Amino acid sequence: MTYVVTDNCVRCKYTDCVEVCPVDCFYEGENFLVIHPDECIDCGVCEPECPAEAIKPDTEPGLDKWLKINADYASLWPNITVKRDPLPDAKEMDGEQGKFEKYFSANPGSGD
């Protein structure tokens, strides 16, 4: 099992989760975070820290797509281990449906 970041992170990008991760397995895109599934130790401390509730265990049904997205982008984007401010429109974007298809950017973030 691993944890994955899902749709609701897009254009919110809260980073509360990265500062509690004991193995630094978060990677940063321009408007989204991902978890490297091979580095995640399945501790679960990140899940309750996400204000947008975008982190889920991959054992939940229907998350195969998210496991692949997390794995693919974790190998391309820089590592992030420090908390930063969320994106400016995070509160307004929280809960919007279909954010990945509408707003996802494949561009890397700045990392640490």
MOFEN-V809893 format. One record per helix or strand of 2 or more residues. SS is the DSSP state (alpha for helix, beta for strand). FROM is the first residue (numbers start at 0). TO is the last residue. If there is no record, write none. Layout:
ss = {SS & SS}
from = {FROM & FROM}
to = {TO & TO}
//
This chain:
ss = {beta & alpha & alpha & beta & beta & alpha & beta & alpha & beta & alpha & alpha}
from = {2 & 6 & 15 & 25 & 32 & 46 & 54 & 63 & 77 & 89 & 98}
to = {4 & 8 & 19 & 28 & 34 & 48 & 56 & 73 & 78 & 92 & 102}
//
